Amino acid sequence: MAVITAVETVDIRFPTSLSLDGSDAMNTDPDYSAAYVIVRTDALDGEEGHAFVFTIGRGNDVEVAAIQALARHVVGRDADELLADMGETARLLTHDSQLRWLGPEKGVMHMAIGAVLNALWDLRAKRAGKPLWLHLASMSPDEIVALLDFRYLTDVLTPADALAILRQAEWGKAERIAALLADGYPAYTTTPGWLGYSDEKLARLCREAVDEGFAQIKLKVGADLDDDLRRLAVARSNVPPGFPIAIDANQRWGVSEAISWVSALARFEPAWIEEPTSPDDILGHSAIARGISPIPVATGEHVQNRIVFKQLLQSGGMQIMQIDATRVGGVAENIMNLLLAAKFGIRVCPHAGGVGLCEAVQHLSMFDYVAVSGTLDGRMIEYVDHLHEHFVTPAVIRDGRYVAPTAPGAGTQMRAESVDMYTWQGEALAATS
C-alpha cells in the first residue's frame, strides 16, 4: 500500500509581459503563471503526480492557497484506493460541504479541485505506464461512465446516452490509435496574433505559420476596430487565399457591440469568433450566434463547469467547444464536456494558449478522437510556442500537428530547475511617504 504523504504547491510565474507574449484586448500585460501541485506518496520508487492551474500573474497565490485547502482530503489516504475509483475521489473533493460554499463547482476552488485531480490522473497514468490519452482510451465505456457526475445534465445527457456514444466509438479504436501515433493531431497557432506585436512581426509570423504546416492561425481583436481591420488585412495578405484565420475578442464586447464589430470584420471571412462576450452570458452568446451567422461562435476556456457548457449548447450559443485543461474540475469533467459536444454534434477545438496548456489538453483531444467522437474533421488544438522547454515531456509539433505523446503520465510535470528558477518571491512593497 502506498500512502499520499503530501500535496505540495508552488507559485510559479514567468515574465511574459516583458515581450507582450499573450497580450490581448482584455489582458494587456500577462505573466504566464502556474499554481503548481505535486502529490507525493511514500512508495519506494518516489512516485509523484504533477499538475497545475494556469493563471496570468497576480492572484496566482490565491489559487495556491485554494489547492492547499484541499490537502486534508488526500494526505494520509491510501493512494491505491484513491486512484482505483477516481469518480469517488472527485466527489470527495467537490462534496466538501464547507469548501463547496466557495463555488459551488466554479471559480478558484473548482480549479484547485481540478489541479489535485489532474495530479492524481498523472500519477495513475504513470503507474499504468501509458500517456494519459492512451490510458483513458484503454478504459471500457462502463469504466469511463463510472468516472462521471451526471448531476444537472440528465435532461440532455444520461448515463445511457454516454454509454451509447462511447460504445459506438469502440469500432475502429485500434486504427485511430495507430493513426495518432503515425500522424499526430492537427494544430492551429495563435503565435502571430498577439495584440502587442507590430505589423511586421505579424506578417512574418503568419508566413512562418503557413510554412510550418499549421491548419489555421488566430488573431486577437477587440481593442480598436481600425487596428483590427488593418491587422486582418496584413494577415490575409500573408497567407494563401482561403486560409483559415480565426479571431478572438477575449470577452471584450457586449452583445450588440459584438454583432456590429464582427459584422465589420466579416469581409475577412473569419473561421470563428472566440469569446465575443462574458462566458456566463448564455443568452448573449445565443443572440450573437444568430446575429453573425454563418460565422461560428467558439468559446469555453473560461466556462466554469459542465452545466454552463450544457446551456450554451442548448441555446445554440456555441458552435465550437473550447475546453480548457485547467478551468473545470479535472479530467473527468472534461470527458463529460466532450460527451456533451458529441451529443450535440459540434466540434471541439481546445484552448491551449498558456504555460503547460498545450502539454495537458492534447491528451484530452486525442482521447476524444480515439474513444468519443472518432473524427478529426474540423478539429484542431491551439498551439502557442511559449515555455514548453520548462516541461519534462514538452508538447512536440511536426508539420503543423501535435505528435502523440508516448511518455507515461499527463505531460504536466515541470523541470525541477524551472520550478526553482521561476518560483515567485513576491513583490517589493511600494515606498510610502
N, C-alpha and C positions, 0 to 999 in steps of 0.2 A: 504493500500500500504506500502510495506517495501522498504527502500532505502538502497543501498550499501553505507556505511559510511566510509569504509577503506579497503585498501589492504595492509596488514602488511607483511613484510618479515623479516626473521631471518636467520643468517648464523650459522648453527649447524654442528659441526664436532666431530666425535668420534675417539679416538686414536687407531684404529685397527692395525696400522703399528707396534705397540709395540709387538704384538703377531704374526705378519705376516699373520693374517687373511685377505684373499682377495688377497694374493700375486700371481702374475703370471709372464709370460715371459716379458711382457711389463710394468706392473705396480708392481714394486718391493716393494713399501712402501705405500700402500693405507691407507688413513684415511677416512673411510666411512663417507660421509657428505651429508647434505641436505640443499638446498636453499628452505627454508620452507615458505609457504604463507598461510595467514589466510584472508579470505574475510568476513568482518563483515557487519551486517545490523543493522538498528535501530528497529528491531522487538522487542516486549516486552519480548519475550522468549529468547532473546540473540542469535538467530540462527546464525551459522557461517559455512563456508565451509573451509576445510583444504586440502592442497596438498603440493607437493614438487618436486624439481628436484634433482635427485641423482647425486652426484659428488664424487671424491675421495680425496678432500682436497684443495690444493691451486687452486685458481680460483673460488672457491665457492662464493666469494664476487662479482665476475663479474656476475655470474648468479643472485645473489640477486639484483644487480643494473638493470639488464635487466627486472626482474619482476617489479621493482619499476617504470620503464619507461612506463609500461602498465597501471598503476593505473588510469591515467586520462581517460581511455576509459570506466571504470566501476564505479568509485566513483561518487556518486550523481545520478546514474541511478536507475530506478525502477527495483528492484530485480525480481518482478513478470514477467516483460516483458523480461528481460534477460534470465530467466530460462524457460520461455514458448517457446522460439524459440532459442534453442542452436545452430542451424545451422547458423542463422543470427548473433548470438553473436560471434561465431567463425570467421565469415567474418569480423566483426567489428574490431577484433584484427589483423587478418592476412592481411587485406587490408589497414592498415595504410601505406600510400604511402611513408613516410619518414623512419619509422622503417623497412619497407619491404626491403629497400636497404641493411640492415644489414644481410639479408638472401639471397634471399627470401625463406621462409619456410625451413630453415635449420639452424643448429648451435645454439648458445646460445640464440638468440632471439626467435627462434621457440620453443625451450624447455621451455622458460619462458612463451610463449603463452599457451603451453600445461599445465603448472602448474596452471595458472589462470583459464583456462577452467576446469581442473580437480577439482579445488576447488569449482567451481560453480556446477559441477556434484555431488560432495559430498553433497553440500547444497541441491540440488534438490532431491537427493535420501533420505536424511534425512527428507525433507518435505513430501515425499511420504510414509515415514515410512517403507522403504524397503532397504535391502542391494542393492548396485549398480547393481550387476549382475541380480537380480530379477527385479529390476526397469526397466532395459534395456530390459530384456526378456519379460516384460509385455507390451511393446510398440508394436504397429502394424507394419507390414512391411512398410507400407506407411510412418508412423511416423519416422521410422529408416532411410529410404532413404532420407527423408527431412533434416536430420542432415548432410548429406554427401556432400563433394565437389568433383565432378567428373572431374574437370579440369585436363587435361593431361592424363586422364585414359580411355576415351571412345573408344580408339582404341582396348582395351581389355575388358573393363567392363563398361557397360552402366547402367543408372538407371533401365532399363527394366531387364537387367541381374541380378542386385542386388535384385530387387523385386522377380524375379523367385526363386532365391536361398532362400530368406527369407520366401517366401510363401510355398515352398516345406518343409521347416523346421517346419512349423506350425503343421504338423502331428506328433503326439507323444510328443508335447512340455510338456504337463502336466505330462506325465510319466517320462520324463527326469528330470524335476524339482524335482519330488519325489525321483528319483534315486540319484540325487545330495545330497539332504537333508539326505538321508539314508546312502549313501556310500561314499560321497565325490568325490574328483577328484585326479587321480594318480599324484604322485610326484617322482622326482628323486633328488639326493643330490650331491652337489659339496663339501660338508663339508670335505671329506677325501682328496681332490685333490689339495690343495694349494701348490705352489712350495716351500714355505719356511718350510714345515713340514718335519720332519725326517721320515725315512723308517718305524721306529717302530710306530710312530703316524699314518702314512698312513695305515699300516696293521691293526692296532686296529680300526681305523675309518671305514675301508672297512668292517670289520666283523660286526661292530655295525650297519652300514647302512643296511646290509642284514638282520640282526636280527630285525631291526625296520620296515622291510617290504617295503623299497623303491624299485621302479621298475628298477632303474639304478643308477650308480654313474658316476661322471665325474672327469677327471684328467686334470690339466693344463700341457701343454707341450710347447716345442719350444725354451727353453733356451740352452739346451745341449742334443744332441741326445743320448749319452751314458747314461745320467741320465734318460732320458725318457724311454729308453729300460729297465733299471733297475727298475724304479718305476712302469712301467706297469707290469713287471714280478711279483713284490711284490703284486700289486693289484690283478692280475689274480690268484695268489696262495692263496688269502684270500677271494675269492668269489666262489660260485658254478660254475661248468662248464657251459659255455654258458651265464653266467650272463652278461647283457649289461654294457659295460664300454665305455663312450664317451670320446673324447679328445678335448681340447680347446687350440688353439695357440694364441688367443687374438691379431690377426693381425700381427704376428711376421714375416711372411715369404713373399718373392716374389713368383711369380708363379712357376718357376722351382724348387725352394727350397721346396715349399710346396708339390709338387708332389713327389719329391725324399724322403723327410722326412716322409710323411705319408706312402709311399710305404715301408719304412724301419720298420714302426710300424704296418704294416698290419697283421703281424703274430699274433698280439694280438686281432684281429677282432674288431676294434673299431666300436661302434654303430654309430658314426658320427665324422667328424672333424668340429670343430666350429671355425669360424673366421680365416680361414687359411691365409688371406691376407687383404689388405686395404678394408674397407667396401665400398669404392667408386669405386673399380675396378670391374665393372660388367663383362667385357670380361675375366679378370683374373680368376674370380670365375668360369666362364663357362669352361675355359681351365683346371682348377684344377679338376672340377667335371668330365670332360672326362678322365683326366689323372689318377684318383684314383678310378674310378668306379670298383666295386659296392659300395664302401664306400660313404655314402651320405655326402653332404656339408650342414652344418647348419649355418645360420647367421641371423643377424637382430638387435642385441642390439645396434649397432652403425649406423644402416641405418637411414638416416636423414629424410626421408619422403616417402610418398606413391609412388612417381614417381620412386625412386630407387628400391623399392620393386617390382614394376611392371617390371622394366627392368631386375632385377635378375631372375624373373620368366620367362619372355620372352626368356631369353638367356639360360635357363637351368642351371644357376649358383647356384641355391638354391633348395635343395630337402626338407629341413626342415626350416620353417619360425620361427624366434625367435623374436617376438615382445617384446618391452620394454615399460613399462607403462609411462615412463617419457622422452623418447627420442624424440618422434614426437609431433605433435600439439594436444594432448589431446585425450579423449575417442573416439570422432567421427572419427579421422584419424585412430586410431587403429581398429575401426569397419571396415573401408574401407580396411585396410590391411587383416583383417580376411576374408572379402568377396573376395579379390584377391586370397588368399590361397584356398578358396573354389572353385573359378572359375578354378584354375589351378590344383585342386585335390591334393594339398600337405598338410601335417600335420603341425600343429602349436604347438611348444613346447617353451613357453616363457622364456626369460631371467628374472631371479629374484634374482640375487646374491648380492644385496646391501641393505643398510638400507631402509626398507619400501617397497621394490620392491615386495616381496612376498605378503605383505598385499594388494598392489594395483593391481597386474596383475592377481591374482586369479579371480577377478571379470570379467575380460575380457575373460579368458579361459572358465569360467562357462557360461557366456553369449554365447560364441561361441558354446559350446556343446548344449545348450538349443535352440538357435534361429538361428544358422548359419549352422554349419557342421553337427550337430545331431549325432556325433560319438565321442567315446573316443579311437578308435583304434590307437595305436601307439602314443598317445598324453599324455603329462605329463608336469607339471610345475616344473621348477627348485626350489629347496629349499636349503637355507643355514641357519644354526642355529646361526645367529648373530643378536643381537639388537632388537629382537621382543618385549622385555619387555618394550620398550620405547613407545609403541603404546597403545592407549585406547582399541582397539579391535584387538589384535595381531592375526596373522595367526596361526592356530592350525593344527598340523599334528597328525594323528592317523593311525597306521598300514600302514605307508608309503603313506597316502593320505591326501590331504587338506580337512579339514572339511568345508563344505559350510557355509560361514558367514550368520548370521541371523540378526545382528545388523544393523539398518538403516545407510546408508552412504557408502562411498567408502573405509573405513578402513584406511584412511590416516591421521587421527588425532593423533598427538603425545601427550604424557602426559605433562602437564604443567611443572612438576618438571624436566622432562628430557630436555625440551626446555631451562629452566633456567640453568640447570647444564652444558649443552654442547654448549651453545651459545659461539661462537668464540670471544675471547678477543684480538686477534691479536698477531703477533709475535714480540718479543723484537728486537729492532734494533741491528744489528751487531756492535761490537766495532770497531772503526777506530783509526788509529794512525796518 
